[in-house]
Structures are given as C-alpha cells and as structure tokens.
Amino acid sequence: MRNELGCINARLDAERRESRIDRVGVVLDSFRFSLPHTHDFSPSKADICWIPEAQKIIVHGTDKEFQDWEADLRSRIPELSAAWLEERRNFFLRLLPQDSPSLEHLSLVTTFFDCTKCRKSGMRIKDALSHYCEGYCYGTEYEASLSSAPFYRRAGILWDSGFAK
C-alpha cells in the first residue's frame, strides 16, 4: 500500500512538472508570435527551463511560487532572449576570418554550419543561432548527473557552441 502511494505521488509530481514545462512553452509561443518577423530569434523551452532558478521552481516550487515566477518570466523574456542571441552571435563572429568582424559580416556569411552531435548539416547562420539537437541524447552518464532525467527529456537540450563546426 505504501509503495502504491509513493508511485501515485511520483506520477503526480511528474505530471505537475510536465504541465509547468508545457506552460513555459505557451509563454514562449506568445513571445514568438509577438515578434515582428517570423524569423526573429526566440529562446527555446530548454533555454528557460535550464536556468537554475527556473528548474528549481518547476521541479520543487509550490503552485503559487510557479505562478509568480511565470508572471515574471513574461516580462523577462525579451531581455533573456537578447542576451542569448548576443552570446550566440559572438560565438559565430569569432569564427569569421576578419580582424574585427561585425554583425554585418555575420549577415553576409555564405558558409554552412554543421552540428557535430546530431549531425545536422548545411545550416545557414539564422538556423545555427537557434539549433537544438532534438534527437540527440547526451548519454546515460550525462542523464544520471541531472537531478531529474524526465525533466531533461521534457525541457529539451540547451544550445551548445561546442557542437558547432
């Protein structure tokens, strides 16, 4: 009986966590649809969910804590999005052969980028800036190091400059 109750509680916790991650996706969709151009940069669920504060609230927070955090997230997405885009642009700027490359140089890039993990190849710069290895699994050693493997599978994988070539 005690084991059964533990299984039920674990299932309810997992469903609450999944629901919260899905709600982050809804907030991001709302942000994405508000952008002036469909190709403008928008963060992924992984970008948001892997912020340590976000992960803590999603996994362990009360409903009230999550609702407060979710309301705050709506106002923070533009700032977070700009920071992530800047970080990714800077990574790709360092790959250019010019002495002082600019965003204009980056927009003129004719090179295609490949991901060394999921083997997606031939990405233009706008695709490389937001590429996520949807089907790639880091492996059981990486998953074991996470506090919650189901969280990892539901939230997705973070963009990682180490995967680009």
N, C-alpha and C positions, 0 to 999 in steps of 0.2 A: 504494500500500500504506500509506504514512504517513497519507494523507488518510483512508483507511478506518479506521485505528486511532484517529485523532482523533475520527471520528464515533462509533465504538463507545464510547470513553471519555466523550464528551459525553452519549450516551444513558444510560450507566450512572450518571453524575453526576446527570442529571435524574431518573432512577428513584429514586436514593437520596434526593434532595431531596423528591420527591413522597411517598415512603414515610414520611419523617420528618414531613412536614406532616400526613399521614394519622394518624400516631401521636399528634401533638398533638391531633387531633380525638378520638381514642379517650380520651385523658386528660381532655379537656373533657367528653365524654359521661359518663364515670364521675363527674365532679364534678356535672354536671347531674342525673344520676339519684340522687345522694345528697342533693339539696336537699329540704327538707320539702314544698314546694309546687311543682307543675309550672310555675307562672308566676313563680317567683323568678328574679331576674336571674342570668344566666350569660354569661361572656365568649364571644366567637367565636374561631375559629381565627385570624382576622386580628388580633384584639387581642393574642394571644400571639405570633404569628409575626412581627409587625412591631416587636416590642421589639428594638432593635438587637443586644443580646446574643443573643437567640433567633435572629434572622436569620443572624447570623454562625455560630452553632453548626450551624444547619440546613443552610446552604449550604456552609460550609467545614470544619466540625468533623469530627474522627475519629469512628468509631463509639463508642469509649469516652467521648469528650467529650459526645457526644449522649446516651448512656445516663445519664451522671452528671447532665447538665442536666435530662433528662426526669424522673428520680427527684426532683430538687429542685423541679421545676415542680409536681408533685403537691401538695407541702406549701405552695407559694406561691400557688396559685390562689385560695383564699378571700381572702387579703389583696389580691391584684391585682383581683379581682372587686369587692370592697368599694370600692376606690379609684376604679375606673372608674364604678361606679354613682353614687358621690358626685359625681364630676365631671359626669356627665350630669344628675343631679338638679339640681345647682347651675345648670347652663345653663338648664334649663326653669324653675327658680324665678325667675330674673332676668326671665323673660317675663311673670310674673304681675303684675297691677296693684296688689297690696297693698304697703304700705310695707315690711313685714318678713314676707314670705311664709315659711311653714313647710312641712314635709313633709305636714302635714295638709291644707294648702291645695292642694298638688300632687295629693294623692289625690282631691280633690274636683273637679278640673279637668273641665269638660264640653266643653272645646274639642277640636277635632280638629286634628292636625298633618299637614302635608304635607312631603314631601321635594322640594326644588327640582331635584334632579339626575335621579332615576329617575322622578319624577312620581307616586310612590305617594302617595295622599291618603287622608284620613279616618282616620288612625291615632290611637288612644287613647294616653294617656300611657305605659302599660306597653309598648305596641308601639313608640312613638317612642324610648323609652330604649334599645332594643336593635335598632333598624332598621339594616340594612345594605343598600346598593344592590347587590343581587345581579347585576342585569343591566346595571348602568351601567358604562360604560368611560370612564375619565378622558381618554382620547385618547392618540394616539401620542407627543405631546410629553412627557406625564407618564410613560408607559411607558418611553420612551427614557431618562428620568432615573433609572430604577431600575437597580440592579445586575443584576437578572435578571427579565425580563418573565415567563418561565414561573413563577417564584416568586410574582409578583404575581397571576397568574391562578389558581394553585392555593391560595394562602393566603387570598385574598379581599380585600375592601376594608374599610378601617377605618371605624368610626363617625366621623362628622364633623359637629360642631354647625353648621358653615357651610351645611349642606344643609337645615336645618330652617326652617320658617316657620309 
